[in-house]
Structure formats: structure tokens, C-alpha cells
Amino acid sequence: MALFIGLGCLLLAVALGAVALTLRPPVTAAGSLALIESSYSAAVVSAPDEVGSPSWLRSLGLRLSPTGVAMRLQHRLDLAGNPPTWTPDRILAYKGVGLLLGALLGGLIGFRSVGWLLLGLAVGAVFGFFLPDLLLLNAGQKRQEKVRRALPDALDMLTVCVEAGLGFDAALAQVARNTNGPLAQECARVLQEMQIGKSRNEALRALTMRTTVAELRAFVSALAQAGELGVPIASVLREQAREMRVRRRQRAEEQAQKVPVKILFPLIVCLFPAMFVVIIGPGAISIAKVLMHL
């Protein structure tokens, strides 16, 4: 009896496994690439409950935005590194919330007269509506600046690894494994896309769409041309690394040249008045005493 029960359970398990394999969709390169995209970038969610905000707030932000705002917001999210809690729908909802709160705050500030009330409502609503865009733009600019600063060191490591005998993919993996920051994340994503089925040029071209760093775009273009012309990649990497170091030094010199101009205004506002009081003050007091005595 126990033998028949065991055989029945075994047959049932085999049948369930066959049904699961039959119903499971086939794993393709396109599906895997879509999985990577969904893991790095939050897609536009249609259900308002998934973004944790009422639907009418998202509708309000969507109606007051130009056409194609979701795609532009997704591109800005890519530039900002796709923060975990930021999605296009949620940003649209935040724009609606900012519109209402900004109008309310402006109305409270200018409630004493009709003119100031209307002005406060308008200014507060506009500022609150565009505040999420400014925060997203600021996050993207900070991340791109981190990528720009990390690029010369990453290229040096990439050049050393390739000249030591590693392939480009293995060298890129070393850069992604041994460095931190946004550039390491982008290198890891490029590697994943290449492993799934994209060619090297396609993965690198996709990288340029997620960045605004001109040096990185130039590096990707040089790699693509080297692959098409058959130029050894080690020499290309060596030249690109040398150029990146030169650009970093030039950028540091440019920032150093801006320091005297930036420090001029604090000197004029803060230091010069105190110096005038110390230098001219005693003479002014003596002149006043003499004139009052006369």
C-alpha cells in the first residue's frame, strides 16, 4: 500500500513539473534585456496605488505637463541613476502635490490684499509645480559630476588590466568590481547587457544615452571606431587615459583660476567694511571732535 502511495506522489510531482515547464514562458535575450531594464529603471506604472499616491494628483500633474513628459522624466531618472523610490508617475504626483501646497503657501503669505493674494497663488503654484523637476535635475547633475570625476581613474585601471593581458570585458569587470560610485554601476550594467545578448557597441551606445559627460561619450566613440577599423584596443585605451588625465588637470586649473573672482565678493561685503572702520574710524572721530570743539 505504501508503495502505491509513493508511486502516486511521484507521478503527481512529475505531472506538476511538466505543467509548470509548459506554462513557463521561454527565456529569450529580449526578455532578459527587458528584465535588466526593469531592474535599473522604473517603468511608468499605470495603477495609481502602486506609486502610493491618489490618481487625481498624477492626472493633475500630467494635464499641466507637455506631451511626452513621461519619457523625458524617465530619461532624467536614468541620468540620476534611477533612485529606488522615484518613478515618472510618482514625480507627476509630486508635481500635483507641489502645485497645491505652493498655491496654499502663497495664498497664506499674501492674503491681506487681493493683488498680493493672486500673486502669491501664482508664484507658489509655479514654484511648487516645478520643484520636483529641479530636485531631479540637481540629482542628475550631481551624479554626472561623480561620473566625470571617476572616469580618469577608471580608464587608468582599464588600461592597466588590458595591457596585463585581460580582455576588454574582463577588464571592465575589474573596474566594476574594484571601484565604487555611479561609474562602477554603469560598467556593471554594460557587462550585464553584453552577457545577455547585446553587442559591445550597442551596450556602450546605450551607456552614452544615460550620461551627459562629454569625455565618456568621446571614449565610447573612440572604442567603436577602434573596433570597426581593427585598431588594437590597448593603444586606444592608453591614449584615452592620457587625454583624460590632461583634461582633469585642465579642469582643476580652470577651477583654480575661478577662485580669485569668487572670493572677491565675500571680501567686498565682509572684510572691507571692517577694514574701513578700523582704518578710517579713529581719524573720523578725531575730525568730529575738532569740528565740534570749534
Secondary structure, 3 states (H helix, E strand, C coil): CHHHHHHHHHHHHHHHHHHHHHHCCCCCHHHHHHHHHHHHCCCCCCCHHHHCCCHHHHHHHHHCCCCCHHHHHHHHHHHCCCCCCCCHHHHHHHHHHHHHHHHHHHHHHCCCCHHHHHHHHHHHHHHHHHHHHHHHHHHHHHHHHHHHHHHHHHHHHHHHHHHCCCCHHHHHHHHHHHCCCHHHHHHHHHHHHHHHCCCHHHHHHHHHHCCCCHHHHHHHHHHHHHHHHCCCHHHHHHHHHHHHHHHHHHHHHHHHHHHHHHHHHHHHHHHHHHHHHHHHHHHHHHHHHHHHHC
